[in-house]
Amino acid sequence: MAREEKQCRQCGRIFSSVRCPRCEYTARPDKFKQGCPVCGYSNPIKPDVKKGNFKKSKNIEYGSVPPWVWVSALVLLALALAAFLGTILG
């Protein structure tokens, strides 16, 4: 459904408010222009207007890989390389 629609096409129900699926805060649609004003849902960047900084929202994951995954991958690669060299030189 389009954001500006006022009524459901299937059931005819009139939209009077928006409810956040994460924290269930309910308000008029204009309050949700920058995402949920309570929990920040669907807002990847929250501006800190007083300081002029921009912060990533804490509740949105960007798919970055945790450091322990990189360390584990490097250790496994080193072990595989050592085993490979051991069979060749062995």
WOKANOR-V295818 format. One record per residue. N is the residue number from 0. RES is the residue in one letter. PSI is psi in radians with two decimals (NA if undefined). OMEGA is omega as a letter, one per 40 degrees, with the letter a starting at -180 (999 if undefined). D_LAST is the distance of its C-alpha to the last C-alpha in Angstrom with 1 decimal. Layout:
# WOKANOR-V295818
n-><N	N>
res-><RES	RES>
psi-><PSI	PSI>
omega-><OMEGA	OMEGA>
d_last-><D_LAST	D_LAST>
This chain:
# WOKANOR-V295818
n-><0	1	2	3	4	5	6	7	8	9	10	11	12	13	14	15	16	17	18	19	20	21	22	23	24	25	26	27	28	29	30	31	32	33	34	35	36	37	38	39	40	41	42	43	44	45	46	47	48	49	50	51	52	53	54	55	56	57	58	59	60	61	62	63	64	65	66	67	68	69	70	71	72	73	74	75	76	77	78	79	80	81	82	83	84	85	86	87	88	89>
res-><M	A	R	E	E	K	Q	C	R	Q	C	G	R	I	F	S	S	V	R	C	P	R	C	E	Y	T	A	R	P	D	K	F	K	Q	G	C	P	V	C	G	Y	S	N	P	I	K	P	D	V	K	K	G	N	F	K	K	S	K	N	I	E	Y	G	S	V	P	P	W	V	W	V	S	A	L	V	L	L	A	L	A	L	A	A	F	L	G	T	I	L	G>
psi-><2.56	2.63	-0.60	-0.04	2.47	-0.18	2.50	2.32	-0.51	-0.81	-0.23	0.04	2.39	2.30	2.10	-0.35	2.96	2.46	2.25	2.25	-0.32	-0.96	-0.09	0.38	2.39	2.32	3.12	2.65	-0.57	-0.32	-0.30	0.30	-0.59	0.49	-3.04	2.23	-0.24	-0.95	-0.15	0.19	2.35	0.46	1.73	-0.45	2.23	2.04	2.43	1.59	-0.67	-0.69	-0.24	0.26	2.79	2.30	2.53	2.48	2.45	-0.39	0.22	2.23	2.39	0.13	0.26	2.60	2.29	2.63	-0.60	-0.48	-0.74	-0.75	-0.78	-0.74	-0.71	-0.70	-0.78	-0.67	-0.74	-0.72	-0.73	-0.70	-0.71	-0.74	-0.70	-0.82	-0.58	-0.64	-0.59	-0.81	-0.34	NA>
omega-><i	a	a	a	a	a	i	a	a	a	i	a	a	i	i	a	i	i	i	a	a	a	i	i	a	i	i	a	a	i	a	a	i	a	a	a	a	a	i	a	a	i	a	a	i	i	i	a	a	a	a	i	i	a	i	i	a	a	i	i	a	i	i	a	i	a	a	i	i	i	i	i	i	i	i	i	i	i	i	i	i	i	i	i	i	i	a	a	a	999>
d_last-><66.3	67.3	67.4	71.1	72.3	74.9	75.0	72.6	73.0	72.6	74.6	76.8	75.9	76.6	73.8	75.2	72.1	68.3	66.1	62.7	60.2	58.2	61.0	64.0	66.1	69.0	71.0	72.5	70.1	70.8	69.2	65.9	65.7	62.7	61.2	62.3	64.3	63.2	59.5	58.5	57.3	56.6	57.0	53.6	55.2	57.9	59.8	60.8	64.1	65.3	62.2	61.4	57.9	56.1	54.0	51.7	53.1	51.3	51.5	49.9	46.2	44.8	41.4	39.4	36.1	36.0	33.6	31.7	30.6	29.1	27.3	25.9	24.8	23.0	21.3	20.1	19.0	17.0	15.3	14.6	13.3	11.0	9.7	9.6	7.7	5.1	5.0	5.6	3.8	0.0>
